[in-house]
Amino acid sequence: MENFNSLEQVTLTKEYIKKHRLNELFAHFLKLLLYHIPEDPRGFLSKEIKKISEEKTRSSFFNEKDLETMFELIDVTRQKYITEQQLWNTCRNLSMNDNTDTDDEQSSSAQQSLEQAIANAVDENGHVTLEKFKEVVSSLLLVTNMSIV
């Protein structure tokens, strides 16, 4: 009987972690700590948690300058544009969603939104400018961040 309760507790714990996406939340906090390397990690995390609670959003990991730098690293030929495939690869690499932890409807909706955003960003020559790149990546990060909160 005690074994059953133990197994049931493990199952309930796993469901709770999955439902509230705690692994992703803790991974986000760890990334922020490693990126900012604050003198007072507990104080830093406390401020981040307050920010999330008050604003109902996640703190941004990338700012506009970071996105510009990312674009420059992808645009190795300095042509002031990247290809649609390069944008897709970037979005895939930046995605924090683990498809096994999201429901199919949410995942499908996010995928459709991303496909539409990329289709709108690509010009008639198959090129994506810096501004369009920032729009797509920012929206991807916003959708990804909001899905965890």
mmCIF file of the C-alpha atoms, coordinates in Angstrom:
data_MODEL
# 
_entry.id   MODEL 
# 
loop_
_atom_site.group_PDB 
_atom_site.id 
_atom_site.type_symbol 
_atom_site.label_atom_id 
_atom_site.label_alt_id 
_atom_site.label_comp_id 
_atom_site.label_asym_id 
_atom_site.label_entity_id 
_atom_site.label_seq_id 
_atom_site.pdbx_PDB_ins_code 
_atom_site.Cartn_x 
_atom_site.Cartn_y 
_atom_site.Cartn_z 
_atom_site.occupancy 
_atom_site.B_iso_or_equiv 
_atom_site.pdbx_formal_charge 
_atom_site.auth_seq_id 
_atom_site.auth_comp_id 
_atom_site.auth_asym_id 
_atom_site.auth_atom_id 
_atom_site.pdbx_PDB_model_num 
ATOM 1   C CA . MET A 1 1   ? 0.000  0.000  0.000   1.00 0.00 ? 1   MET A CA 1 
ATOM 2   C CA . GLU A 1 2   ? 2.825  2.385  0.858   1.00 0.00 ? 2   GLU A CA 1 
ATOM 3   C CA . ASN A 1 3   ? 4.440  1.647  -2.524  1.00 0.00 ? 3   ASN A CA 1 
ATOM 4   C CA . PHE A 1 4   ? 1.256  2.685  -4.317  1.00 0.00 ? 4   PHE A CA 1 
ATOM 5   C CA . ASN A 1 5   ? 1.164  6.020  -2.493  1.00 0.00 ? 5   ASN A CA 1 
ATOM 6   C CA . SER A 1 6   ? 4.808  6.568  -3.329  1.00 0.00 ? 6   SER A CA 1 
ATOM 7   C CA . LEU A 1 7   ? 4.206  5.858  -7.029  1.00 0.00 ? 7   LEU A CA 1 
ATOM 8   C CA . GLU A 1 8   ? 1.122  8.040  -6.991  1.00 0.00 ? 8   GLU A CA 1 
ATOM 9   C CA . GLN A 1 9   ? 3.101  10.875 -5.390  1.00 0.00 ? 9   GLN A CA 1 
ATOM 10  C CA . VAL A 1 10  ? 5.824  10.598 -8.041  1.00 0.00 ? 10  VAL A CA 1 
ATOM 11  C CA . THR A 1 11  ? 3.193  10.715 -10.786 1.00 0.00 ? 11  THR A CA 1 
ATOM 12  C CA . LEU A 1 12  ? 1.469  13.731 -9.219  1.00 0.00 ? 12  LEU A CA 1 
ATOM 13  C CA . THR A 1 13  ? 4.807  15.501 -8.833  1.00 0.00 ? 13  THR A CA 1 
ATOM 14  C CA . LYS A 1 14  ? 5.731  14.904 -12.478 1.00 0.00 ? 14  LYS A CA 1 
ATOM 15  C CA . GLU A 1 15  ? 2.318  16.154 -13.609 1.00 0.00 ? 15  GLU A CA 1 
ATOM 16  C CA . TYR A 1 16  ? 2.694  19.280 -11.467 1.00 0.00 ? 16  TYR A CA 1 
ATOM 17  C CA . ILE A 1 17  ? 6.142  20.029 -12.903 1.00 0.00 ? 17  ILE A CA 1 
ATOM 18  C CA . LYS A 1 18  ? 4.870  19.525 -16.446 1.00 0.00 ? 18  LYS A CA 1 
ATOM 19  C CA . LYS A 1 19  ? 1.657  21.512 -15.944 1.00 0.00 ? 19  LYS A CA 1 
ATOM 20  C CA . HIS A 1 20  ? 3.481  24.532 -14.529 1.00 0.00 ? 20  HIS A CA 1 
ATOM 21  C CA . ARG A 1 21  ? 6.477  24.132 -16.865 1.00 0.00 ? 21  ARG A CA 1 
ATOM 22  C CA . LEU A 1 22  ? 8.877  24.392 -13.956 1.00 0.00 ? 22  LEU A CA 1 
ATOM 23  C CA . ASN A 1 23  ? 11.843 22.902 -15.833 1.00 0.00 ? 23  ASN A CA 1 
ATOM 24  C CA . GLU A 1 24  ? 11.594 25.639 -18.460 1.00 0.00 ? 24  GLU A CA 1 
ATOM 25  C CA . LEU A 1 25  ? 11.116 28.344 -15.839 1.00 0.00 ? 25  LEU A CA 1 
ATOM 26  C CA . PHE A 1 26  ? 14.162 27.234 -13.851 1.00 0.00 ? 26  PHE A CA 1 
ATOM 27  C CA . ALA A 1 27  ? 16.204 26.906 -17.046 1.00 0.00 ? 27  ALA A CA 1 
ATOM 28  C CA . HIS A 1 28  ? 15.238 30.486 -17.932 1.00 0.00 ? 28  HIS A CA 1 
ATOM 29  C CA . PHE A 1 29  ? 16.338 31.745 -14.509 1.00 0.00 ? 29  PHE A CA 1 
ATOM 30  C CA . LEU A 1 30  ? 19.620 29.853 -14.763 1.00 0.00 ? 30  LEU A CA 1 
ATOM 31  C CA . LYS A 1 31  ? 20.294 31.364 -18.205 1.00 0.00 ? 31  LYS A CA 1 
ATOM 32  C CA . LEU A 1 32  ? 19.622 34.846 -16.835 1.00 0.00 ? 32  LEU A CA 1 
ATOM 33  C CA . LEU A 1 33  ? 21.984 34.244 -13.920 1.00 0.00 ? 33  LEU A CA 1 
ATOM 34  C CA . LEU A 1 34  ? 24.755 32.980 -16.175 1.00 0.00 ? 34  LEU A CA 1 
ATOM 35  C CA . TYR A 1 35  ? 24.234 35.807 -18.651 1.00 0.00 ? 35  TYR A CA 1 
ATOM 36  C CA . HIS A 1 36  ? 24.143 38.673 -16.123 1.00 0.00 ? 36  HIS A CA 1 
ATOM 37  C CA . ILE A 1 37  ? 26.336 37.110 -13.392 1.00 0.00 ? 37  ILE A CA 1 
ATOM 38  C CA . PRO A 1 38  ? 24.872 39.306 -10.633 1.00 0.00 ? 38  PRO A CA 1 
ATOM 39  C CA . GLU A 1 39  ? 26.724 39.953 -7.363  1.00 0.00 ? 39  GLU A CA 1 
ATOM 40  C CA . ASP A 1 40  ? 23.593 38.903 -5.451  1.00 0.00 ? 40  ASP A CA 1 
ATOM 41  C CA . PRO A 1 41  ? 21.944 35.998 -7.318  1.00 0.00 ? 41  PRO A CA 1 
ATOM 42  C CA . ARG A 1 42  ? 19.086 35.678 -4.812  1.00 0.00 ? 42  ARG A CA 1 
ATOM 43  C CA . GLY A 1 43  ? 18.291 39.391 -4.994  1.00 0.00 ? 43  GLY A CA 1 
ATOM 44  C CA . PHE A 1 44  ? 18.492 39.278 -8.782  1.00 0.00 ? 44  PHE A CA 1 
ATOM 45  C CA . LEU A 1 45  ? 16.103 36.320 -8.957  1.00 0.00 ? 45  LEU A CA 1 
ATOM 46  C CA . SER A 1 46  ? 13.770 37.987 -6.482  1.00 0.00 ? 46  SER A CA 1 
ATOM 47  C CA . LYS A 1 47  ? 13.547 41.043 -8.765  1.00 0.00 ? 47  LYS A CA 1 
ATOM 48  C CA . GLU A 1 48  ? 12.945 38.828 -11.808 1.00 0.00 ? 48  GLU A CA 1 
ATOM 49  C CA . ILE A 1 49  ? 10.151 36.965 -10.031 1.00 0.00 ? 49  ILE A CA 1 
ATOM 50  C CA . LYS A 1 50  ? 8.528  40.252 -8.971  1.00 0.00 ? 50  LYS A CA 1 
ATOM 51  C CA . LYS A 1 51  ? 8.806  41.513 -12.540 1.00 0.00 ? 51  LYS A CA 1 
ATOM 52  C CA . ILE A 1 52  ? 7.108  38.377 -13.853 1.00 0.00 ? 52  ILE A CA 1 
ATOM 53  C CA . SER A 1 53  ? 4.352  38.589 -11.242 1.00 0.00 ? 53  SER A CA 1 
ATOM 54  C CA . GLU A 1 54  ? 3.648  42.282 -11.788 1.00 0.00 ? 54  GLU A CA 1 
ATOM 55  C CA . GLU A 1 55  ? 3.919  42.430 -15.559 1.00 0.00 ? 55  GLU A CA 1 
ATOM 56  C CA . LYS A 1 56  ? 2.687  38.922 -16.389 1.00 0.00 ? 56  LYS A CA 1 
ATOM 57  C CA . THR A 1 57  ? 5.596  38.676 -18.820 1.00 0.00 ? 57  THR A CA 1 
ATOM 58  C CA . ARG A 1 58  ? 9.011  37.114 -18.804 1.00 0.00 ? 58  ARG A CA 1 
ATOM 59  C CA . SER A 1 59  ? 12.124 39.194 -18.717 1.00 0.00 ? 59  SER A CA 1 
ATOM 60  C CA . SER A 1 60  ? 13.787 39.408 -22.089 1.00 0.00 ? 60  SER A CA 1 
ATOM 61  C CA . PHE A 1 61  ? 16.992 37.517 -22.596 1.00 0.00 ? 61  PHE A CA 1 
ATOM 62  C CA . PHE A 1 62  ? 17.869 39.390 -25.810 1.00 0.00 ? 62  PHE A CA 1 
ATOM 63  C CA . ASN A 1 63  ? 17.738 43.126 -26.399 1.00 0.00 ? 63  ASN A CA 1 
ATOM 64  C CA . GLU A 1 64  ? 17.688 44.907 -29.763 1.00 0.00 ? 64  GLU A CA 1 
ATOM 65  C CA . LYS A 1 65  ? 21.481 45.157 -29.927 1.00 0.00 ? 65  LYS A CA 1 
ATOM 66  C CA . ASP A 1 66  ? 21.736 41.406 -29.308 1.00 0.00 ? 66  ASP A CA 1 
ATOM 67  C CA . LEU A 1 67  ? 19.370 40.756 -32.222 1.00 0.00 ? 67  LEU A CA 1 
ATOM 68  C CA . GLU A 1 68  ? 21.426 43.046 -34.472 1.00 0.00 ? 68  GLU A CA 1 
ATOM 69  C CA . THR A 1 69  ? 24.614 41.235 -33.483 1.00 0.00 ? 69  THR A CA 1 
ATOM 70  C CA . MET A 1 70  ? 22.936 37.896 -34.135 1.00 0.00 ? 70  MET A CA 1 
ATOM 71  C CA . PHE A 1 71  ? 21.908 39.082 -37.616 1.00 0.00 ? 71  PHE A CA 1 
ATOM 72  C CA . GLU A 1 72  ? 25.459 40.272 -38.345 1.00 0.00 ? 72  GLU A CA 1 
ATOM 73  C CA . LEU A 1 73  ? 26.843 36.883 -37.334 1.00 0.00 ? 73  LEU A CA 1 
ATOM 74  C CA . ILE A 1 74  ? 24.436 35.148 -39.707 1.00 0.00 ? 74  ILE A CA 1 
ATOM 75  C CA . ASP A 1 75  ? 25.058 37.631 -42.542 1.00 0.00 ? 75  ASP A CA 1 
ATOM 76  C CA . VAL A 1 76  ? 28.699 36.597 -42.963 1.00 0.00 ? 76  VAL A CA 1 
ATOM 77  C CA . THR A 1 77  ? 28.862 38.043 -46.493 1.00 0.00 ? 77  THR A CA 1 
ATOM 78  C CA . ARG A 1 78  ? 27.680 41.471 -45.214 1.00 0.00 ? 78  ARG A CA 1 
ATOM 79  C CA . GLN A 1 79  ? 24.973 41.705 -47.885 1.00 0.00 ? 79  GLN A CA 1 
ATOM 80  C CA . LYS A 1 80  ? 22.505 43.283 -45.396 1.00 0.00 ? 80  LYS A CA 1 
ATOM 81  C CA . TYR A 1 81  ? 20.128 40.337 -45.741 1.00 0.00 ? 81  TYR A CA 1 
ATOM 82  C CA . ILE A 1 82  ? 19.888 36.671 -44.864 1.00 0.00 ? 82  ILE A CA 1 
ATOM 83  C CA . THR A 1 83  ? 17.979 33.864 -46.554 1.00 0.00 ? 83  THR A CA 1 
ATOM 84  C CA . GLU A 1 84  ? 14.665 32.373 -45.531 1.00 0.00 ? 84  GLU A CA 1 
ATOM 85  C CA . GLN A 1 85  ? 16.450 29.138 -44.578 1.00 0.00 ? 85  GLN A CA 1 
ATOM 86  C CA . GLN A 1 86  ? 18.845 31.036 -42.316 1.00 0.00 ? 86  GLN A CA 1 
ATOM 87  C CA . LEU A 1 87  ? 15.868 32.658 -40.589 1.00 0.00 ? 87  LEU A CA 1 
ATOM 88  C CA . TRP A 1 88  ? 14.199 29.264 -40.146 1.00 0.00 ? 88  TRP A CA 1 
ATOM 89  C CA . ASN A 1 89  ? 17.408 27.831 -38.675 1.00 0.00 ? 89  ASN A CA 1 
ATOM 90  C CA . THR A 1 90  ? 17.712 30.759 -36.279 1.00 0.00 ? 90  THR A CA 1 
ATOM 91  C CA . CYS A 1 91  ? 14.122 30.372 -35.113 1.00 0.00 ? 91  CYS A CA 1 
ATOM 92  C CA . ARG A 1 92  ? 14.576 26.646 -34.636 1.00 0.00 ? 92  ARG A CA 1 
ATOM 93  C CA . ASN A 1 93  ? 17.757 27.190 -32.621 1.00 0.00 ? 93  ASN A CA 1 
ATOM 94  C CA . LEU A 1 94  ? 16.195 29.884 -30.433 1.00 0.00 ? 94  LEU A CA 1 
ATOM 95  C CA . SER A 1 95  ? 13.005 28.018 -29.725 1.00 0.00 ? 95  SER A CA 1 
ATOM 96  C CA . MET A 1 96  ? 12.795 27.025 -26.085 1.00 0.00 ? 96  MET A CA 1 
ATOM 97  C CA . ASN A 1 97  ? 9.693  24.919 -26.556 1.00 0.00 ? 97  ASN A CA 1 
ATOM 98  C CA . ASP A 1 98  ? 10.046 21.218 -26.014 1.00 0.00 ? 98  ASP A CA 1 
ATOM 99  C CA . ASN A 1 99  ? 7.267  19.854 -28.193 1.00 0.00 ? 99  ASN A CA 1 
ATOM 100 C CA . THR A 1 100 ? 6.757  16.923 -25.863 1.00 0.00 ? 100 THR A CA 1 
ATOM 101 C CA . ASP A 1 101 ? 5.725  19.290 -23.068 1.00 0.00 ? 101 ASP A CA 1 
ATOM 102 C CA . THR A 1 102 ? 3.242  21.421 -25.013 1.00 0.00 ? 102 THR A CA 1 
ATOM 103 C CA . ASP A 1 103 ? -0.185 20.383 -26.123 1.00 0.00 ? 103 ASP A CA 1 
ATOM 104 C CA . ASP A 1 104 ? -0.662 19.773 -29.842 1.00 0.00 ? 104 ASP A CA 1 
ATOM 105 C CA . GLU A 1 105 ? -3.100 22.659 -30.309 1.00 0.00 ? 105 GLU A CA 1 
ATOM 106 C CA . GLN A 1 106 ? -0.756 25.204 -28.718 1.00 0.00 ? 106 GLN A CA 1 
ATOM 107 C CA . SER A 1 107 ? 2.239  23.842 -30.621 1.00 0.00 ? 107 SER A CA 1 
ATOM 108 C CA . SER A 1 108 ? 0.343  23.845 -33.925 1.00 0.00 ? 108 SER A CA 1 
ATOM 109 C CA . SER A 1 109 ? -0.870 27.407 -33.390 1.00 0.00 ? 109 SER A CA 1 
ATOM 110 C CA . ALA A 1 110 ? 2.637  28.631 -32.556 1.00 0.00 ? 110 ALA A CA 1 
ATOM 111 C CA . GLN A 1 111 ? 4.031  26.845 -35.623 1.00 0.00 ? 111 GLN A CA 1 
ATOM 112 C CA . GLN A 1 112 ? 1.408  28.440 -37.883 1.00 0.00 ? 112 GLN A CA 1 
ATOM 113 C CA . SER A 1 113 ? 2.150  31.879 -36.434 1.00 0.00 ? 113 SER A CA 1 
ATOM 114 C CA . LEU A 1 114 ? 5.862  31.376 -37.030 1.00 0.00 ? 114 LEU A CA 1 
ATOM 115 C CA . GLU A 1 115 ? 5.300  30.185 -40.599 1.00 0.00 ? 115 GLU A CA 1 
ATOM 116 C CA . GLN A 1 116 ? 3.152  33.245 -41.326 1.00 0.00 ? 116 GLN A CA 1 
ATOM 117 C CA . ALA A 1 117 ? 5.666  35.628 -39.734 1.00 0.00 ? 117 ALA A CA 1 
ATOM 118 C CA . ILE A 1 118 ? 8.506  34.162 -41.787 1.00 0.00 ? 118 ILE A CA 1 
ATOM 119 C CA . ALA A 1 119 ? 6.446  34.231 -44.988 1.00 0.00 ? 119 ALA A CA 1 
ATOM 120 C CA . ASN A 1 120 ? 5.721  37.929 -44.364 1.00 0.00 ? 120 ASN A CA 1 
ATOM 121 C CA . ALA A 1 121 ? 9.390  38.668 -43.644 1.00 0.00 ? 121 ALA A CA 1 
ATOM 122 C CA . VAL A 1 122 ? 10.773 37.212 -46.875 1.00 0.00 ? 122 VAL A CA 1 
ATOM 123 C CA . ASP A 1 123 ? 10.870 39.527 -49.899 1.00 0.00 ? 123 ASP A CA 1 
ATOM 124 C CA . GLU A 1 124 ? 10.345 38.497 -53.538 1.00 0.00 ? 124 GLU A CA 1 
ATOM 125 C CA . ASN A 1 125 ? 14.042 37.541 -53.822 1.00 0.00 ? 125 ASN A CA 1 
ATOM 126 C CA . GLY A 1 126 ? 13.928 35.254 -50.786 1.00 0.00 ? 126 GLY A CA 1 
ATOM 127 C CA . HIS A 1 127 ? 15.814 37.751 -48.623 1.00 0.00 ? 127 HIS A CA 1 
ATOM 128 C CA . VAL A 1 128 ? 15.166 38.835 -45.039 1.00 0.00 ? 128 VAL A CA 1 
ATOM 129 C CA . THR A 1 129 ? 16.348 42.279 -43.909 1.00 0.00 ? 129 THR A CA 1 
ATOM 130 C CA . LEU A 1 130 ? 17.585 43.159 -40.433 1.00 0.00 ? 130 LEU A CA 1 
ATOM 131 C CA . GLU A 1 131 ? 14.298 44.841 -39.500 1.00 0.00 ? 131 GLU A CA 1 
ATOM 132 C CA . LYS A 1 132 ? 12.216 41.861 -40.618 1.00 0.00 ? 132 LYS A CA 1 
ATOM 133 C CA . PHE A 1 133 ? 14.627 39.517 -38.833 1.00 0.00 ? 133 PHE A CA 1 
ATOM 134 C CA . LYS A 1 134 ? 14.174 41.453 -35.585 1.00 0.00 ? 134 LYS A CA 1 
ATOM 135 C CA . GLU A 1 135 ? 10.378 41.393 -35.963 1.00 0.00 ? 135 GLU A CA 1 
ATOM 136 C CA . VAL A 1 136 ? 10.244 37.628 -36.453 1.00 0.00 ? 136 VAL A CA 1 
ATOM 137 C CA . VAL A 1 137 ? 12.755 36.723 -33.759 1.00 0.00 ? 137 VAL A CA 1 
ATOM 138 C CA . SER A 1 138 ? 11.214 39.153 -31.259 1.00 0.00 ? 138 SER A CA 1 
ATOM 139 C CA . SER A 1 139 ? 7.755  37.729 -31.860 1.00 0.00 ? 139 SER A CA 1 
ATOM 140 C CA . LEU A 1 140 ? 9.108  34.185 -31.526 1.00 0.00 ? 140 LEU A CA 1 
ATOM 141 C CA . LEU A 1 141 ? 10.744 35.011 -28.214 1.00 0.00 ? 141 LEU A CA 1 
ATOM 142 C CA . LEU A 1 142 ? 7.621  36.791 -26.976 1.00 0.00 ? 142 LEU A CA 1 
ATOM 143 C CA . VAL A 1 143 ? 5.399  33.827 -27.849 1.00 0.00 ? 143 VAL A CA 1 
ATOM 144 C CA . THR A 1 144 ? 7.901  31.429 -26.314 1.00 0.00 ? 144 THR A CA 1 
ATOM 145 C CA . ASN A 1 145 ? 8.257  33.524 -23.177 1.00 0.00 ? 145 ASN A CA 1 
ATOM 146 C CA . MET A 1 146 ? 4.538  34.089 -22.730 1.00 0.00 ? 146 MET A CA 1 
ATOM 147 C CA . SER A 1 147 ? 3.783  30.388 -23.068 1.00 0.00 ? 147 SER A CA 1 
ATOM 148 C CA . ILE A 1 148 ? 5.833  29.651 -19.966 1.00 0.00 ? 148 ILE A CA 1 
ATOM 149 C CA . VAL A 1 149 ? 4.298  32.270 -17.676 1.00 0.00 ? 149 VAL A CA 1 
# 
